[in-house]
Amino acid sequence: MTGYEVRPDVETVTLLGARVTVTDATALLAAAQDGPVELLAGGDFPAPVREVRCTVRADSRDGRPVHRFEAYLRADPALPGAGLLALGLAGPVGLLVAQRLAARGGDGPAAAVGRVAAEAGRRLGLRPTGAALAEPSRDPAGRAVLRTAEEAGLRPEVSHDGPTVRIRAEVPSADVTAAHLTAMVGVVLQTVRELAGDTPEPTLLRGRSYPVGHRAAAAVPRSAAVTLDQVGGLAEVVARFREVAVSFRHPQAMARWGARRPQGILLYGPPGTGKTMLARALANEIGADFVEIRTPEILDKFLGGSERNIKRIFREARRYRRPTVMLFDEFDSIISYAGSGGDAASQAVNAVAGIFKQEMNTLFEENPDVIVVATTNFPQRVDASLTRSGRFDLKIAIPAPDEAGRAEILAKMIRELIDRHERPGFRMFAADVDPAALAATTPGLTGADLREVLRRVQLAKALREATEGAPPAPISQDDLREAVAGLRRG
């Protein structure tokens, strides 16, 4: 596989009664090199299970690259009818917990499993409230899941802390396959069953569907739904943004080490390279609100008006009670050539720049849930004192994409369109569409240019259907090449 397929492989399997759809497992495992990849995003799980997260990421152990699978499950102990939530002998996964506790105990290998199970329940503060999986031997479906995982070379380690269960497994990166990914999902679903007190014959997950590694985006506007996974051609930038997101999601770890996450990020580069898109994607990765500050909201023709606007914007930022990404787009048009002259206009610019510096100096201490992102096409127009470390800790160049980057951008854009618009009986793109070949003919084009190419082709097809009364042929490689030529002509 080249990594630029527009219709990635989709595999649907039934696990413990649930329908699991894995979209492009190869790409998921490859994306793990850039940071954690969510495998079970937005799934609906039976009570008392309240939260399930499952990720895969590339890591290393003893100097060797590995793919690390991690899952986090949280149950609500207050809900009735939860079965053997203690996980003592609730099923195969529960037995793994019991064995782990036995290994930690002081009685050695001869420790009675029943007593270990009772200790697990005591630590969880829970007790059985009804019929559930009485013992692993009576849960053939669960045993089959763990046997499949073991045969694939995935050996999960299960631990718990209160009503929280964690599952970890790792596989050498050279050996990792789609089978390991599916096996990990199976172990997670088996744990869900045991937490929910399912019967030996799986019933609670029957009829439920779980997409793996794919988020349907058709229900929300593209600008609101954009994620870092959709960003093409900027692997290093995406990796750094994922680190920022991790620092937001784990404040306790940051506090323990006295670590300070970046307060500001300056993105600079040519127009149309995705700077604004990256800021929106960062907000979605963090789960933060997104506030865009446009130039007219700040600049005021009346004396002192711009300074008051800056103060008001930061005063509001200090009151935000949710994580928030504040975007100052076209930053150079707000604060440019600070200190460049002594006339009235330059003094006004200097005053705005001075207020901005003062506000940035104290923003992080007063509201650490806010991060400021500024974008500019002309970094030379922004005074260095404004963007020094402590105000803008990350300064990242966003270049025009090279050929490989353009191919990746095209592939992701086309996949997005297919996900949104293709339905049974309607095919949007022809089989000959080749992002890599098209990328070779588009030197100098940015991501915005490539999206415009697709927009023109979509419009042409829609107008043709509107006038002829029947859908035309799917978008072909020739259609895309003609649109590129038209864009270059202007």
C-alpha positions as CSV (number, residue, x, y, z in Angstrom):
1,M,0.0,0.0,0.0
2,T,1.2,3.5,-0.8
3,G,-0.6,5.2,2.0
4,Y,-2.5,7.4,-0.5
5,E,-5.4,5.1,-1.2
6,V,-8.7,7.0,-1.3
7,R,-10.8,4.0,-0.4
8,P,-8.9,2.3,2.4
9,D,-9.6,-1.3,3.4
10,V,-12.6,-1.8,5.6
11,E,-13.0,-5.0,7.7
12,T,-16.2,-5.7,9.6
13,V,-16.1,-8.5,12.3
14,T,-18.4,-9.6,15.0
15,L,-16.9,-9.6,18.5
16,L,-19.0,-10.8,21.5
17,G,-22.2,-9.9,19.6
18,A,-21.0,-6.4,18.6
19,R,-20.3,-5.3,15.0
20,V,-16.8,-3.9,14.9
21,T,-15.7,-2.0,11.7
22,V,-12.0,-1.4,11.3
23,T,-11.2,1.2,8.7
24,D,-7.7,1.1,7.2
25,A,-5.8,-0.7,10.0
26,T,-2.5,-0.3,8.2
27,A,-2.9,3.5,8.2
28,L,-4.0,3.5,11.8
29,L,-0.9,1.6,12.9
30,A,1.3,3.9,10.8
31,A,-0.3,7.0,12.2
32,A,0.6,5.8,15.7
33,Q,4.2,6.9,14.9
34,D,3.0,10.5,15.2
35,G,1.2,10.0,18.5
36,P,-1.7,8.2,20.2
37,V,-4.4,7.1,17.9
38,E,-8.0,6.7,19.3
39,L,-9.4,3.3,18.4
40,L,-12.9,3.4,20.0
41,A,-14.0,7.0,19.8
42,G,-17.6,7.8,20.6
43,G,-18.8,4.2,21.2
44,D,-22.0,3.6,23.2
45,F,-21.4,1.1,26.0
46,P,-23.9,-0.5,28.4
47,A,-24.2,0.7,32.0
48,P,-22.5,0.8,34.4
49,V,-19.6,1.5,32.0
50,R,-19.3,5.2,31.8
51,E,-16.1,5.8,29.9
52,V,-14.0,3.7,27.5
53,R,-10.8,4.9,25.8
54,C,-8.5,2.7,23.7
55,T,-5.3,4.0,22.0
56,V,-2.3,2.7,20.1
57,R,1.0,4.6,19.9
58,A,4.5,3.9,18.9
59,D,7.1,3.7,21.7
60,S,10.3,1.9,22.5
61,R,11.3,-0.7,25.1
62,D,15.0,-1.5,25.7
63,G,15.8,0.5,22.6
64,R,13.5,-1.5,20.4
65,P,10.4,0.0,18.7
66,V,7.1,-1.3,19.9
67,H,3.4,-0.5,19.4
68,R,1.8,0.1,22.8
69,F,-1.9,-0.6,23.2
70,E,-3.6,1.0,26.2
71,A,-7.2,1.0,27.3
72,Y,-8.9,2.8,30.2
73,L,-12.4,1.8,31.4
74,R,-14.4,3.4,34.2
75,A,-17.6,2.1,35.7
76,D,-20.2,3.7,38.0
77,P,-20.2,1.6,41.2
78,A,-23.5,3.3,42.3
79,L,-25.6,1.7,39.6
80,P,-27.5,-1.5,40.6
81,G,-27.4,-4.7,38.7
82,A,-23.8,-4.4,37.9
83,G,-22.9,-8.0,38.4
84,L,-19.4,-9.0,39.6
85,L,-17.9,-5.5,39.2
86,A,-15.1,-6.5,41.5
87,L,-13.6,-8.5,38.6
88,G,-12.6,-11.2,41.0
89,L,-14.1,-14.2,39.2
90,A,-16.2,-12.2,36.8
91,G,-14.7,-13.8,33.8
92,P,-11.4,-14.4,32.0
93,V,-10.3,-10.8,32.3
94,G,-11.2,-10.8,36.0
95,L,-9.1,-13.9,36.5
96,L,-6.1,-11.9,35.0
97,V,-6.7,-9.3,37.7
98,A,-7.0,-12.0,40.4
99,Q,-3.7,-13.6,39.3
100,R,-2.0,-10.2,39.3
101,L,-3.1,-9.6,42.9
102,A,-2.0,-13.1,43.9
103,A,1.4,-12.4,42.4
104,R,1.7,-9.2,44.4
105,G,0.5,-10.8,47.7
106,G,2.7,-12.3,50.3
107,D,1.2,-15.9,50.2
108,G,3.0,-16.9,47.1
109,P,1.6,-19.0,44.2
110,A,-0.6,-21.0,46.6
111,A,-2.8,-18.1,47.4
112,A,-6.4,-19.0,47.0
113,V,-8.0,-17.3,44.0
114,G,-11.2,-16.9,45.8
115,R,-9.6,-14.9,48.5
116,V,-7.8,-12.8,46.0
117,A,-11.1,-12.1,44.2
118,A,-12.6,-11.0,47.5
119,E,-9.7,-8.7,48.1
120,A,-10.2,-7.3,44.6
121,G,-13.8,-6.5,45.5
122,R,-12.8,-5.0,48.8
123,R,-10.4,-2.6,47.1
124,L,-13.0,-1.6,44.6
125,G,-15.5,-1.1,47.3
126,L,-18.0,-3.2,45.4
127,R,-19.9,-6.4,45.8
128,P,-21.9,-8.7,43.6
129,T,-25.5,-7.6,43.1
130,G,-26.9,-10.2,40.8
131,A,-26.3,-13.1,38.5
132,A,-23.3,-12.6,36.2
133,L,-20.3,-14.4,34.8
134,A,-19.7,-16.8,37.6
135,E,-16.3,-18.1,36.5
136,P,-14.1,-18.1,33.4
137,S,-14.9,-21.8,32.6
138,R,-18.6,-20.8,32.1
139,D,-17.7,-18.0,29.7
140,P,-16.5,-19.7,26.5
141,A,-16.9,-16.5,24.4
142,G,-14.6,-14.5,26.8
143,R,-12.1,-17.3,26.9
144,A,-12.1,-17.4,23.1
145,V,-11.3,-13.6,23.0
146,L,-8.3,-14.0,25.2
147,R,-7.1,-17.1,23.4
148,T,-7.3,-15.2,20.1
149,A,-5.3,-12.4,21.6
150,E,-2.6,-14.8,22.9
151,E,-2.4,-16.6,19.5
152,A,-1.8,-13.2,17.8
153,G,1.0,-12.5,20.2
154,L,-0.9,-9.9,22.3
155,R,-0.6,-10.6,26.0
156,P,-2.7,-8.0,27.9
157,E,-1.9,-6.9,31.4
158,V,-4.9,-5.9,33.4
159,S,-4.9,-3.7,36.5
160,H,-7.5,-1.7,38.4
161,D,-7.8,1.2,40.8
162,G,-11.2,1.6,42.3
163,P,-13.9,1.3,39.6
164,T,-11.2,2.0,36.9
165,V,-9.7,-0.8,34.8
166,R,-6.5,-0.4,32.7
167,I,-5.3,-2.8,30.0
168,R,-1.9,-2.6,28.5
169,A,-0.2,-4.7,25.8
170,E,2.7,-4.1,23.5
171,V,3.9,-5.7,20.2
172,P,7.2,-5.2,18.4
173,S,6.6,-2.6,15.7
174,A,8.1,-4.9,13.1
175,D,5.5,-7.6,13.9
176,V,2.3,-5.5,14.6
177,T,-0.6,-6.2,12.3
178,A,-4.3,-5.6,12.0
179,A,-4.9,-8.8,13.9
180,H,-3.3,-7.3,17.0
181,L,-5.5,-4.2,16.7
182,T,-8.7,-6.4,16.5
183,A,-7.6,-8.6,19.3
184,M,-7.1,-5.6,21.6
185,V,-10.6,-4.3,20.8
186,G,-11.9,-7.8,21.6
187,V,-10.2,-7.7,25.1
188,V,-11.6,-4.2,25.7
189,L,-15.2,-5.4,24.8
190,Q,-14.8,-8.5,27.0
191,T,-13.8,-6.2,29.9
192,V,-16.9,-4.1,29.2
193,R,-19.0,-7.3,29.5
194,E,-17.5,-8.2,32.8
195,L,-18.0,-4.7,34.2
196,A,-21.6,-4.8,33.1
197,G,-22.3,-8.3,34.5
198,D,-23.2,-9.9,31.2
199,T,-24.4,-13.5,31.0
200,P,-22.1,-16.3,29.8
201,E,-23.8,-16.0,26.4
202,P,-23.0,-12.4,25.2
203,T,-26.2,-10.3,25.1
204,L,-25.4,-6.8,26.3
205,L,-23.2,-6.0,23.3
206,R,-25.5,-7.6,20.7
207,G,-26.7,-5.2,18.1
208,R,-24.2,-2.5,19.0
209,S,-21.7,-1.1,16.5
210,Y,-18.2,0.2,17.1
211,P,-16.2,1.9,14.4
212,V,-12.5,1.6,15.0
213,G,-10.3,4.5,13.9
214,H,-12.9,6.2,12.0
215,R,-15.1,9.2,13.0
216,A,-18.1,10.0,10.9
217,A,-17.9,13.8,10.1
218,A,-21.0,14.2,8.0
219,A,-23.1,15.6,10.8
220,V,-20.9,18.6,11.5
221,P,-19.3,21.4,9.4
222,R,-15.8,20.6,8.2
223,S,-14.4,23.7,10.0
224,A,-15.8,22.5,13.3
225,A,-15.0,18.8,12.8
226,V,-11.4,19.1,11.7
227,T,-8.9,17.0,13.6
228,L,-5.2,16.5,13.5
229,D,-5.8,13.2,11.7
230,Q,-7.0,15.2,8.8
231,V,-3.9,17.3,8.5
232,G,-1.7,16.1,5.7
233,G,2.0,16.7,4.8
234,L,2.9,18.1,8.3
235,A,3.8,15.0,10.3
236,E,6.4,16.8,12.6
237,V,4.0,19.7,13.3
238,V,1.1,17.3,14.1
239,A,3.4,15.4,16.5
240,R,4.2,18.6,18.4
241,F,0.6,19.6,18.5
242,R,-0.3,16.2,20.0
243,E,2.3,16.8,22.7
244,V,0.5,20.1,23.5
245,A,-2.8,18.3,23.7
246,V,-1.4,15.7,26.0
247,S,-0.1,18.4,28.3
248,F,-3.6,19.8,28.5
249,R,-5.3,16.5,29.2
250,H,-2.9,15.5,32.0
251,P,-2.7,18.5,34.4
252,Q,-1.8,16.3,37.4
253,A,1.3,14.9,35.7
254,M,2.3,18.4,34.7
255,A,1.8,19.7,38.2
256,R,3.7,16.8,39.8
257,W,6.8,17.7,37.8
258,G,6.3,21.4,37.8
259,A,6.2,21.4,34.1
260,R,4.8,24.3,32.2
261,R,3.0,23.7,28.9
262,P,3.4,26.1,26.0
263,Q,1.4,29.3,26.6
264,G,1.6,30.6,23.0
265,I,2.2,29.1,19.6
266,L,3.2,31.2,16.6
267,L,2.5,29.6,13.2
268,Y,4.2,31.3,10.2
269,G,4.4,30.4,6.5
270,P,2.9,31.1,3.1
271,P,-0.9,31.6,2.7
272,G,-3.0,28.5,2.3
273,T,-0.7,26.1,4.1
274,G,-3.2,25.2,6.8
275,K,-2.3,27.4,9.7
276,T,-5.8,28.2,10.7
277,M,-6.9,24.6,10.2
278,L,-4.1,23.5,12.6
279,A,-5.4,25.8,15.3
280,R,-8.9,24.4,14.9
281,A,-7.6,20.9,15.0
282,L,-5.6,21.6,18.1
283,A,-8.8,22.8,19.9
284,N,-10.6,19.6,18.9
285,E,-7.7,17.4,19.9
286,I,-7.8,19.0,23.4
287,G,-11.5,19.1,23.6
288,A,-11.3,22.9,23.9
289,D,-13.5,25.8,22.9
290,F,-12.2,27.7,19.9
291,V,-12.3,31.5,19.8
292,E,-11.0,33.4,16.7
293,I,-10.0,37.0,17.1
294,R,-10.2,38.9,13.8
295,T,-8.4,42.1,13.0
296,P,-11.6,44.3,13.0
297,E,-12.4,43.2,16.5
298,I,-9.1,44.9,17.7
299,L,-8.2,47.8,15.4
300,D,-10.1,51.0,16.0
301,K,-9.7,54.3,14.2
302,F,-10.3,56.2,17.4
303,L,-7.4,57.0,19.7
304,G,-7.1,54.4,22.4
305,G,-9.8,52.2,21.0
306,S,-7.5,49.4,19.9
307,E,-5.7,49.2,23.3
308,R,-9.1,49.0,25.0
309,N,-10.1,46.1,22.7
310,I,-7.0,44.2,23.5
311,K,-7.6,44.6,27.2
312,R,-11.2,43.5,26.9
313,I,-10.3,40.4,24.9
314,F,-7.8,39.2,27.4
315,R,-10.0,40.2,30.3
316,E,-12.6,37.8,28.9
317,A,-10.0,35.1,28.3
318,R,-9.1,35.2,32.0
319,R,-12.8,34.3,32.8
320,Y,-13.0,31.3,30.5
321,R,-13.8,28.2,32.6
322,R,-13.1,25.6,29.9
323,P,-9.9,24.9,28.0
324,T,-9.8,27.4,25.2
325,V,-7.7,28.0,22.1
326,M,-7.6,31.7,21.2
327,L,-6.6,32.3,17.6
328,F,-5.2,35.7,16.5
329,D,-5.3,35.2,12.7
330,E,-3.1,37.4,10.5
331,F,-1.2,38.5,13.6
332,D,1.1,40.9,11.6
333,S,-1.9,43.0,10.6
334,I,-2.8,43.6,14.3
335,I,0.8,44.2,15.6
336,S,3.3,44.9,12.8
337,Y,6.6,46.7,12.8
338,A,6.5,47.4,16.5
339,G,9.0,50.1,17.3
340,S,9.7,50.9,13.7
341,G,9.0,54.6,13.8
342,G,8.2,57.7,15.8
343,D,5.1,59.0,13.9
344,A,1.6,58.9,15.3
345,A,0.7,55.7,13.4
346,S,3.8,53.9,14.7
347,Q,3.2,55.0,18.2
348,A,-0.4,53.6,18.0
349,V,1.0,50.3,16.8
350,N,3.6,50.3,19.6
351,A,0.8,51.0,22.1
352,V,-1.2,48.0,20.9
353,A,2.0,45.8,20.9
354,G,2.8,47.0,24.4
355,I,-0.6,46.1,25.8
356,F,-0.4,42.7,24.1
357,K,2.9,42.0,25.8
358,Q,1.6,42.9,29.2
359,E,-1.5,40.7,28.8
360,M,0.5,37.7,27.6
361,N,2.9,38.1,30.6
362,T,0.2,37.2,33.1
363,L,-2.4,35.2,31.1
364,F,-0.9,31.8,31.9
365,E,-0.7,32.3,35.6
366,E,-4.2,33.7,35.8
367,N,-5.8,31.1,33.5
368,P,-3.7,28.1,32.5
369,D,-6.6,26.6,30.5
370,V,-6.1,29.2,27.7
371,I,-3.5,28.8,24.9
372,V,-2.9,31.6,22.4
373,V,-2.2,30.7,18.8
374,A,-1.1,33.4,16.4
375,T,-0.7,33.0,12.6
376,T,1.1,35.2,10.1
377,N,2.3,35.1,6.5
378,F,5.0,37.7,7.3
379,P,6.9,36.8,10.4
380,Q,9.5,39.5,9.7
381,R,6.8,42.1,10.4
382,V,6.3,41.0,14.0
383,D,8.7,42.3,16.6
384,A,10.9,39.6,18.2
385,S,10.1,40.9,21.7
386,L,6.4,40.0,21.1
387,T,7.1,36.4,20.2
388,R,9.9,35.6,22.6
389,S,9.8,32.4,24.8
390,G,7.5,32.9,27.7
391,R,4.9,34.5,25.4
392,F,5.1,32.3,22.4
393,D,7.0,29.2,23.4
394,L,6.6,27.4,20.1
395,K,7.4,29.1,16.8
396,I,6.6,26.7,14.0
397,A,7.2,27.1,10.3
398,I,4.3,25.8,8.1
399,P,5.9,25.4,4.6
400,A,4.1,24.8,1.3
401,P,3.8,21.0,0.9
402,D,6.3,19.0,-1.1
403,E,5.1,16.3,-3.5
404,A,4.6,13.6,-0.8
405,G,2.8,16.2,1.3
406,R,0.5,17.1,-1.5
407,A,-0.3,13.4,-2.2
408,E,-1.2,12.9,1.5
409,I,-3.3,16.1,1.5
410,L,-5.2,15.0,-1.6
411,A,-5.8,11.5,-0.3
412,K,-7.2,12.8,3.0
413,M,-9.4,15.4,1.3
414,I,-10.8,12.8,-1.1
415,R,-11.4,10.2,1.7
416,E,-13.3,12.9,3.6
417,L,-15.5,13.6,0.6
418,I,-16.2,9.9,0.1
419,D,-17.1,9.5,3.8
420,R,-19.5,12.5,3.6
421,H,-21.2,12.0,0.2
422,E,-20.9,8.5,-1.2
423,R,-24.0,6.3,-0.6
424,P,-25.2,3.0,-2.0
425,G,-25.8,3.6,-5.7
426,F,-23.8,6.8,-5.8
427,R,-20.0,6.7,-6.4
428,M,-18.3,10.1,-6.3
429,F,-14.8,9.3,-7.4
430,A,-13.7,6.9,-10.2
431,A,-11.3,4.0,-9.6
432,D,-8.5,5.7,-11.6
433,V,-8.1,8.6,-9.1
434,D,-4.4,8.5,-8.0
435,P,-3.4,11.2,-5.5
436,A,0.3,10.4,-5.9
437,A,0.2,10.9,-9.7
438,L,-1.8,14.1,-9.3
439,A,0.6,15.5,-6.7
440,A,3.4,15.1,-9.2
441,T,1.7,17.6,-11.5
442,T,0.9,20.2,-8.8
443,P,4.2,21.7,-7.8
444,G,3.8,25.0,-5.9
445,L,0.2,24.4,-4.9
446,T,-0.9,24.6,-1.2
447,G,-3.5,22.8,0.7
448,A,-6.0,25.6,0.0
449,D,-5.2,25.3,-3.7
450,L,-5.9,21.6,-3.7
451,R,-9.2,22.1,-1.9
452,E,-10.1,24.6,-4.6
453,V,-9.3,22.0,-7.3
454,L,-11.8,19.6,-5.7
455,R,-14.4,22.3,-5.2
456,R,-14.3,23.2,-8.9
457,V,-14.7,19.6,-10.0
458,Q,-17.6,19.0,-7.5
459,L,-19.3,22.1,-8.8
460,A,-18.9,21.1,-12.4
461,K,-20.4,17.7,-11.7
462,A,-23.3,19.1,-9.7
463,L,-24.1,21.7,-12.5
464,R,-24.0,19.0,-15.1
465,E,-26.4,16.8,-13.2
466,A,-28.7,19.8,-12.6
467,T,-28.9,20.6,-16.3
468,E,-29.0,17.0,-17.7
469,G,-31.2,15.5,-15.0
470,A,-29.0,12.5,-14.3
471,P,-25.8,12.0,-12.3
472,P,-22.7,12.2,-14.6
473,A,-19.8,9.8,-14.4
474,P,-17.7,9.9,-11.2
475,I,-14.9,12.3,-10.8
476,S,-11.9,10.9,-12.8
477,Q,-8.2,11.6,-12.8
478,D,-8.6,13.5,-16.1
479,D,-11.3,15.7,-14.4
480,L,-8.9,16.5,-11.6
481,R,-6.0,17.3,-14.0
482,E,-8.3,19.7,-16.0
483,A,-9.2,21.4,-12.8
484,V,-5.6,21.9,-11.9
485,A,-4.9,23.4,-15.3
486,G,-7.9,25.7,-14.9
487,L,-6.6,26.9,-11.5
488,R,-3.3,27.7,-12.9
489,R,-4.9,29.7,-15.7
490,G,-6.7,31.7,-13.0
